[in-house]
Amino acid sequence: MTVRNLIERTGYEPLLLGDDAREITGGYAGDLLSWVMGRAESGDCWVTIMSNVNVAAVGQLTDCACIVFSEGVRPDEAAVNAAKTHGLNLLLTEKSTFEVCAEVGAMLK
């Protein structure tokens, strides 16, 4: 499944698309950035409520396919600018983290 497929199937709002053809191969949910750095894998759909500039750095470091900001969270301007520099995909949704994980998990099966 690609990031574009995820958007089409869920209605998540694309905030920034660096490469919507990027393949999603797994998922990870977490908000403690040091924990995410050590556990998220390349190609993951990372679900978080963290919204600061460090999210872009962790997204780049882990090579995640996309970052989904759940619970109505919007990243700050510095985070969006940094994500743009790194070509990251940022998606928004009002859905809970649990709901996002359930949806993404079901689509990856």
For each residue, the residues with C-beta under 8 A, 3 or more apart:
1: 5 6 23 24 107 108
2: 5 6 20 21 22 23 24
3: 6 7 17 19 20 21 22 24 65 66 89 91
4: 7 8 20 21
5: 1 2 8 9 107
6: 1 2 3 9 10 12 24 45 66 91 104 107
7: 3 4 10 11 12 14 20 91
8: 4 5
9: 5 6 107
10: 6 7 93 103
11: 7 93
12: 6 7 68 91 92 93
13: 91 92 93
14: 7 17 20 89 90 91 92
15: 69 74 75 80 90 91 92
16: 80 83 84 88 89 90
17: 3 14 20 89 90
18: 22 83 84 86 87 88 89
19: 3 22 87 89
20: 2 3 4 7 14 17 89
21: 2 3 4
22: 2 3 18 19 43 65 66 89
23: 1 2 43 65
24: 1 2 3 6 27 43 44 45 65 66 104 108
25: 41 42 43 44 65 108
26: 41 43 44 45 108
27: 24 44 45 46 47 101 104 105 108
28: 36 39 40 41 44 45 46 47 62 64
29: 46 47 48 97 100 101
30: 35 36 39 40 46 47 48
31: 36 48 49 50
32: 35 36
33: 36 37 50 54 55 58
34: 37 38
35: 30 32 38 39
36: 28 30 31 32 33 39 40 46 48 58 62
37: 33 34 40 58 61 62
38: 34 35
39: 28 30 35 36
40: 28 30 36 37 44 46 58 62 64
41: 25 26 28 44 62
42: 25 62 63 64
43: 22 23 24 25 26 63 64 65
44: 24 25 26 27 28 40 41 62 64 65
45: 6 24 26 27 28 64 65 66 68 104
46: 27 28 29 30 36 40 58 59 62 64 66 67 68
47: 27 28 29 30 67 68 70 97 100 101 104
48: 29 30 31 36 55 67 68 69 70 73 97
49: 31 69 70 71 73 97
50: 31 33 54 55 73
51: 55 69 73 74 75 76 79
52: 55 75 76 78 79
53: 56 57 76 78 79 82
54: 33 50 57 58 79
55: 33 48 50 51 52 58 59 67 75 79 83
56: 53 59 60 79 82 83 85 86 88
57: 53 54 60 61 82
58: 33 36 37 40 46 54 55 61 62
59: 46 55 56 62 64 67 83 86 88
60: 56 57 63 86 88
61: 37 57 58
62: 28 36 37 40 41 42 44 46 58 59
63: 42 43 60
64: 28 40 42 43 44 45 46 59 67 88
65: 3 22 23 24 25 43 44 45 89
66: 3 6 22 24 45 46 88 89 90 91
67: 46 47 48 55 59 64 83 88 89 90 91
68: 12 45 46 47 48 91 92 93 100 104
69: 15 48 49 51 73 74 75 90 91 92 93
70: 47 48 49 73 93 95 96 97 99 100
71: 49 94 95 96 97
72: 92 93 94
73: 48 49 50 51 69 70 92
74: 15 51 69 92
75: 15 51 52 55 69 79 80 83 90
76: 51 52 53 79 80
77: 80 81
78: 52 53 81 82
79: 51 52 53 54 55 56 75 76 82 83
80: 15 16 75 76 77 83 84 90
81: 77 78 84 85
82: 53 56 57 78 79 85 86
83: 16 18 55 56 59 67 75 79 80 86 88 90
84: 16 18 80 81 87 88
85: 56 81 82
86: 18 56 59 60 82 83
87: 18 19 84
88: 16 18 56 59 60 64 66 67 83 84
89: 3 14 16 17 18 19 20 22 65 66 67
90: 14 15 16 17 66 67 69 75 80 83
91: 3 6 7 12 13 14 15 66 67 68 69
92: 12 13 14 15 68 69 72 73 74
93: 10 11 12 13 68 69 70 72 100
94: 71 72
95: 70 71 99 100 103
96: 70 71 99 100
97: 29 47 48 49 70 71 100 101
98: 101 102
99: 70 95 96 102 103
100: 29 47 68 70 93 95 96 97 103 104
101: 27 29 47 97 98 104 105
102: 98 99 105 106
103: 10 95 99 100 106 107
104: 6 24 27 45 47 68 100 101 107 108
105: 27 101 102 108 109
106: 102 103 109
107: 1 5 6 9 103 104
108: 1 24 25 26 27 104 105
109: 105 106
